[in-house]
Amino acid sequence: MIEAGAWFRFVLAALAVWRVTHLLVAEDGPWDLILRTRRALGSTIWGRMLDCFNCLSLWIAIPFACFVASGVVDRFVAWLAVSGAACLANRLGREPLVFETLDQQDK
């Protein structure tokens, strides 16, 4: 049976992976630091990795898997699960729709 603390650690890790990955992939960051870094990396392998939320979440999830589980097999499964949970959270949090009014000429 899994103890309640393990679930808490898993949820914390999944939220943390989502937050860090979202910051690196989709946000400008403080003082546009993340945006400038993405632009500087351009089309290098590191720059392309910052273009894909799902790909980057796998790398970000590695240290968090160590936080969640112990043992090689458990950490491997936790790694995939934490990344997967972050990817699911990212799909739930899509950008809101923006409605624009039509100009008088378009009517």
Backbone as ProteinMPNN parsed JSONL, in Angstrom:
{"seq_chain_A": "MIEAGAWFRFVLAALAVWRVTHLLVAEDGPWDLILRTRRALGSTIWGRMLDCFNCLSLWIAIPFACFVASGVVDRFVAWLAVSGAACLANRLGREPLVFETLDQQDK", "coords_chain_A": {"N_chain_A": [[0.84, -1.184, 0.0], [0.515, 2.239, -0.786], [1.775, 5.007, 0.892], [0.324, 8.094, 2.179], [2.105, 10.239, 2.074], [3.735, 9.693, -0.107], [2.054, 10.125, -2.3], [1.632, 12.846, -1.998], [4.236, 13.842, -2.426], [4.535, 13.049, -5.086], [2.554, 14.6, -6.392], [3.497, 17.176, -5.771], [5.973, 17.067, -7.146], [5.11, 16.697, -9.808], [3.717, 19.106, -10.266], [5.827, 20.9, -9.938], [7.553, 20.126, -12.027], [5.892, 20.741, -14.19], [5.75, 23.538, -13.84], [8.454, 24.503, -14.077], [9.111, 23.551, -16.648], [7.14, 24.813, -18.211], [7.863, 27.473, -17.789], [10.367, 27.542, -19.091], [9.688, 26.858, -21.746], [7.449, 28.397, -22.607], [7.32, 30.986, -21.532], [8.503, 34.372, -20.982], [10.082, 35.042, -18.849], [11.745, 36.593, -15.992], [12.842, 39.877, -16.625], [12.982, 39.268, -19.306], [14.782, 37.198, -19.569], [14.628, 34.382, -20.059], [13.472, 34.363, -22.589], [15.46, 35.696, -24.088], [17.502, 33.83, -23.799], [16.401, 31.579, -25.14], [16.301, 32.658, -27.734], [19.042, 33.094, -28.205], [19.998, 30.497, -28.214], [18.775, 29.525, -30.446], [18.52, 27.492, -33.315], [19.938, 25.358, -32.389], [20.627, 22.141, -30.849], [19.93, 22.432, -28.184], [18.31, 24.691, -28.275], [16.191, 23.738, -29.867], [15.195, 21.844, -28.134], [13.99, 23.433, -26.244], [11.712, 24.15, -27.515], [9.754, 22.231, -27.36], [7.382, 21.154, -25.209], [6.712, 18.583, -24.186], [9.038, 17.055, -24.702], [11.032, 18.464, -23.264], [10.021, 18.248, -20.683], [10.592, 15.637, -19.981], [13.353, 15.706, -19.46], [13.49, 17.599, -17.413], [12.094, 16.274, -15.45], [13.761, 14.315, -14.406], [15.481, 14.842, -11.998], [13.387, 15.226, -10.198], [12.141, 12.781, -10.068], [13.858, 11.392, -8.453], [13.289, 12.632, -6.07], [10.742, 11.712, -5.605], [10.789, 8.872, -5.55], [12.576, 5.872, -4.512], [15.207, 3.638, -5.389], [16.108, 1.976, -8.403], [14.262, 0.996, -10.4], [11.81, 1.998, -9.43], [12.347, 4.754, -9.535], [12.677, 5.1, -12.277], [10.085, 4.561, -13.235], [8.71, 6.55, -11.825], [9.899, 8.791, -12.977], [8.885, 8.758, -15.649], [6.16, 8.921, -15.011], [5.894, 11.372, -13.606], [6.696, 13.206, -15.567], [4.711, 12.623, -17.467], [2.402, 13.408, -16.033], [2.889, 16.146, -15.837], [2.731, 16.819, -18.539], [0.034, 16.227, -19.034], [-1.137, 18.136, -17.339], [-0.316, 20.403, -18.678], [-1.819, 20.229, -21.017], [-4.352, 20.67, -19.994], [-4.266, 23.325, -19.286], [-4.574, 25.279, -21.429], [-4.104, 28.222, -23.465], [-6.291, 31.026, -22.972], [-9.223, 31.796, -24.933], [-9.375, 34.607, -27.087], [-11.545, 37.081, -27.84], [-12.27, 39.239, -30.471], [-13.694, 42.348, -31.348], [-15.693, 43.131, -34.18], [-14.949, 45.524, -36.691], [-16.795, 48.425, -37.75], [-16.794, 48.513, -40.525], [-16.618, 45.872, -41.327], [-19.081, 44.767, -41.08]], "CA_chain_A": [[0.0, 0.0, 0.0], [1.285, 3.475, -0.893], [1.439, 5.946, 1.957], [-0.168, 9.393, 1.725], [3.24, 11.107, 1.8], [4.229, 9.419, -1.456], [1.173, 10.832, -3.232], [1.915, 14.274, -1.847], [5.508, 14.088, -3.105], [4.298, 12.914, -6.514], [1.815, 15.784, -6.853], [4.444, 18.29, -5.719], [6.947, 16.907, -8.222], [4.434, 16.924, -11.086], [3.476, 20.547, -10.39], [7.12, 21.566, -10.102], [8.017, 19.852, -13.39], [5.071, 21.564, -15.089], [6.095, 24.951, -13.682], [9.779, 24.774, -14.643], [9.046, 23.312, -18.087], [6.337, 25.889, -18.81], [8.694, 28.677, -17.75], [11.411, 27.479, -20.111], [9.147, 26.699, -23.094], [6.382, 29.302, -23.028], [7.304, 32.291, -20.866], [9.666, 35.225, -21.231], [10.912, 35.057, -17.656], [12.047, 37.928, -15.471], [13.723, 40.697, -17.464], [13.076, 38.57, -20.604], [15.974, 36.352, -19.543], [14.356, 33.096, -20.718], [13.272, 34.667, -24.006], [16.777, 35.961, -24.693], [18.235, 32.567, -23.838], [15.851, 30.787, -26.243], [16.744, 33.272, -28.994], [20.481, 32.875, -28.354], [20.216, 29.088, -28.536], [18.326, 29.388, -31.832], [18.156, 26.173, -33.832], [20.84, 24.326, -31.88], [19.897, 21.058, -30.198], [19.369, 22.977, -26.935], [17.213, 25.577, -28.649], [15.058, 22.919, -30.312], [14.62, 21.189, -26.962], [13.144, 24.422, -25.566], [10.505, 24.351, -28.314], [8.81, 21.13, -27.162], [7.061, 20.959, -23.793], [6.766, 17.163, -23.827], [10.438, 16.616, -24.705], [11.761, 19.097, -22.171], [9.534, 17.759, -19.39], [11.316, 14.402, -19.662], [14.647, 16.055, -18.868], [13.246, 18.31, -16.151], [11.532, 15.328, -14.475], [14.761, 13.373, -13.871], [15.79, 15.017, -10.57], [12.173, 15.126, -9.391], [11.888, 11.354, -9.862], [14.656, 11.024, -7.274], [12.55, 13.18, -4.929], [9.515, 10.948, -5.422], [10.952, 7.432, -5.329], [13.923, 5.341, -4.285], [15.386, 2.414, -6.149], [16.26, 2.254, -9.834], [13.02, 0.747, -11.139], [10.816, 2.959, -8.955], [12.692, 6.078, -10.061], [12.392, 5.099, -13.712], [8.634, 4.682, -13.39], [8.345, 7.888, -11.332], [10.358, 9.742, -13.99], [7.888, 8.799, -16.72], [4.871, 9.339, -14.469], [5.936, 12.808, -13.294], [6.691, 13.892, -16.859], [3.372, 12.448, -18.039], [1.456, 14.252, -15.294], [3.139, 17.534, -16.245], [2.19, 16.96, -19.899], [-1.421, 16.301, -18.897], [-1.455, 19.448, -16.772], [-0.116, 21.394, -19.728], [-2.973, 20.159, -21.93], [-5.516, 21.252, -19.313], [-4.093, 24.76, -19.116], [-4.357, 25.976, -22.69], [-4.306, 29.673, -23.456], [-7.703, 31.374, -23.118], [-9.64, 32.375, -26.205], [-9.506, 36.057, -27.091], [-12.531, 37.493, -28.824], [-12.1, 40.603, -30.945], [-14.914, 42.893, -31.937], [-15.603, 43.465, -35.591], [-15.066, 46.941, -37.01], [-18.039, 48.783, -38.422], [-16.66, 48.243, -41.946], [-16.731, 44.45, -41.566], [-20.471, 44.335, -40.936]], "C_chain_A": [[0.888, 1.252, 0.0], [0.831, 4.446, 0.19], [1.029, 7.305, 1.384], [0.98, 10.335, 1.382], [3.798, 10.911, 0.405], [3.362, 10.128, -2.499], [1.433, 12.328, -3.194], [3.201, 14.65, -2.575], [5.342, 14.0, -4.623], [3.59, 14.151, -7.072], [2.718, 17.013, -6.834], [5.43, 18.235, -6.881], [6.314, 17.195, -9.578], [4.174, 18.418, -11.304], [4.777, 21.311, -10.613], [7.675, 21.345, -11.511], [7.211, 20.676, -14.389], [5.529, 23.024, -15.033], [7.422, 25.288, -14.353], [9.749, 24.613, -16.166], [8.26, 24.417, -18.783], [7.125, 27.193, -18.846], [9.699, 28.669, -18.898], [10.866, 27.447, -21.537], [8.272, 27.871, -23.513], [6.408, 30.696, -22.42], [8.58, 33.067, -21.178], [10.621, 35.25, -20.04], [11.176, 36.472, -17.173], [13.093, 38.618, -16.34], [13.96, 40.067, -18.839], [14.291, 37.655, -20.697], [15.765, 35.029, -20.284], [14.172, 33.312, -22.213], [14.597, 34.913, -24.706], [17.623, 34.696, -24.783], [17.74, 31.688, -24.98], [16.308, 31.34, -27.585], [18.23, 33.01, -29.242], [20.783, 31.428, -28.742], [19.741, 28.743, -29.948], [17.941, 27.978, -32.214], [19.165, 25.093, -33.431], [19.999, 23.227, -31.229], [19.242, 21.539, -28.903], [18.201, 23.906, -27.228], [15.984, 24.816, -29.097], [14.399, 22.207, -29.137], [13.69, 22.155, -26.217], [11.873, 24.732, -26.34], [9.408, 23.33, -28.004], [8.588, 20.877, -25.669], [7.255, 19.502, -23.39], [8.203, 16.662, -23.748], [11.194, 17.178, -23.503], [11.313, 18.575, -20.816], [10.211, 16.443, -18.999], [12.636, 14.711, -18.971], [14.467, 16.738, -17.517], [12.8, 17.33, -15.069], [12.579, 14.422, -13.829], [15.085, 13.627, -12.395], [14.562, 14.893, -9.668], [11.775, 13.672, -9.151], [12.668, 10.853, -8.659], [14.002, 11.523, -5.99], [11.351, 12.3, -4.577], [9.776, 9.512, -4.983], [12.398, 7.084, -5.018], [14.013, 3.994, -5.007], [15.343, 2.703, -7.637], [14.951, 2.097, -10.586], [11.949, 1.747, -10.73], [11.095, 4.358, -9.491], [12.426, 6.173, -11.554], [10.902, 5.29, -13.964], [8.171, 6.065, -12.926], [8.755, 8.961, -12.337], [9.323, 9.886, -15.103], [6.539, 9.325, -16.221], [4.831, 10.837, -14.176], [5.931, 13.624, -14.584], [5.31, 13.806, -17.505], [2.332, 13.31, -17.351], [1.638, 15.72, -15.661], [2.587, 17.784, -17.649], [0.667, 17.039, -19.879], [-1.851, 17.651, -18.332], [-1.297, 20.539, -17.822], [-1.274, 21.391, -20.721], [-4.219, 20.767, -21.308], [-5.445, 22.771, -19.285], [-3.8, 25.501, -20.398], [-4.657, 27.466, -22.539], [-5.791, 29.997, -23.64], [-7.982, 31.952, -24.504], [-9.775, 33.88, -26.062], [-10.474, 36.419, -28.205], [-12.3, 38.95, -29.18], [-13.394, 41.08, -31.555], [-14.658, 43.243, -33.394], [-15.709, 44.98, -35.772], [-16.378, 47.189, -37.728], [-17.982, 48.443, -39.912], [-16.858, 46.777, -42.267], [-18.16, 43.957, -41.52], [-21.175, 44.286, -42.235]], "O_chain_A": [[1.893, 1.306, 0.709], [-0.365, 4.672, 0.372], [1.351, 7.624, 0.24], [0.839, 11.158, 0.478], [4.284, 11.862, -0.206], [3.884, 10.671, -3.473], [1.451, 12.994, -4.23], [3.248, 15.668, -3.266], [5.937, 14.786, -5.361], [3.988, 14.683, -8.107], [2.707, 17.806, -7.776], [5.689, 19.252, -7.525], [6.92, 17.868, -10.412], [4.387, 18.934, -12.402], [4.816, 22.263, -11.393], [8.208, 22.273, -12.12], [7.772, 21.245, -15.325], [5.678, 23.667, -16.071], [7.506, 26.253, -15.113], [10.298, 25.443, -16.89], [8.676, 24.903, -19.835], [7.059, 27.934, -19.827], [9.861, 29.671, -19.595], [11.515, 27.958, -22.45], [8.341, 28.302, -24.664], [5.569, 31.523, -22.779], [9.593, 32.498, -21.582], [11.823, 35.455, -20.205], [10.864, 37.439, -17.868], [14.093, 38.017, -16.734], [14.996, 40.293, -19.464], [14.772, 37.371, -21.794], [16.63, 34.604, -21.05], [14.668, 32.524, -23.017], [14.83, 34.394, -25.798], [18.374, 34.515, -25.742], [18.544, 31.111, -25.713], [16.665, 30.575, -28.48], [18.628, 32.733, -30.373], [21.711, 31.165, -29.506], [20.231, 27.799, -30.567], [17.139, 27.337, -31.535], [19.234, 24.039, -34.063], [18.787, 23.379, -31.079], [18.139, 21.112, -28.562], [17.207, 23.902, -26.5], [14.861, 25.187, -28.757], [13.187, 21.989, -29.139], [12.703, 21.722, -25.622], [11.037, 25.502, -25.867], [8.248, 23.55, -28.354], [9.495, 20.44, -24.96], [7.887, 19.214, -22.374], [8.551, 15.923, -22.827], [11.909, 16.451, -22.812], [12.122, 18.466, -19.895], [10.383, 16.167, -17.812], [12.998, 14.047, -18.0], [15.222, 16.473, -16.582], [13.098, 17.534, -13.892], [12.302, 13.818, -12.793], [14.973, 12.698, -11.595], [14.681, 14.5, -8.508], [11.142, 13.362, -8.142], [12.194, 9.986, -7.925], [14.147, 10.901, -4.938], [10.989, 12.16, -3.408], [9.058, 8.988, -4.131], [13.313, 7.881, -5.228], [13.008, 3.309, -5.2], [14.611, 3.589, -8.077], [14.569, 2.99, -11.341], [11.251, 2.289, -11.587], [10.164, 5.071, -9.863], [11.995, 7.218, -12.043], [10.508, 6.092, -14.811], [7.326, 6.682, -13.575], [8.031, 9.938, -12.526], [8.932, 10.999, -15.456], [5.861, 10.078, -16.92], [3.834, 11.497, -14.47], [5.23, 14.632, -14.675], [4.8, 14.797, -18.027], [1.468, 13.884, -18.013], [0.66, 16.457, -15.784], [2.033, 18.851, -17.914], [0.073, 17.824, -20.618], [-2.825, 18.24, -18.801], [-2.071, 21.497, -17.844], [-1.667, 22.449, -21.213], [-5.056, 21.322, -22.019], [-6.483, 23.433, -19.262], [-2.853, 26.286, -20.446], [-5.357, 27.898, -21.624], [-6.478, 29.307, -24.393], [-7.101, 32.515, -25.153], [-10.237, 34.372, -25.033], [-10.245, 36.099, -29.372], [-12.15, 39.796, -28.299], [-14.109, 40.314, -32.202], [-13.545, 43.602, -33.78], [-16.481, 45.636, -35.074], [-16.995, 46.261, -38.251], [-19.011, 48.117, -40.505], [-17.236, 46.454, -43.394], [-18.421, 42.814, -41.894], [-22.356, 43.94, -42.285]]}, "name": "protein", "num_of_chains": 1, "seq": "MIEAGAWFRFVLAALAVWRVTHLLVAEDGPWDLILRTRRALGSTIWGRMLDCFNCLSLWIAIPFACFVASGVVDRFVAWLAVSGAACLANRLGREPLVFETLDQQDK"}
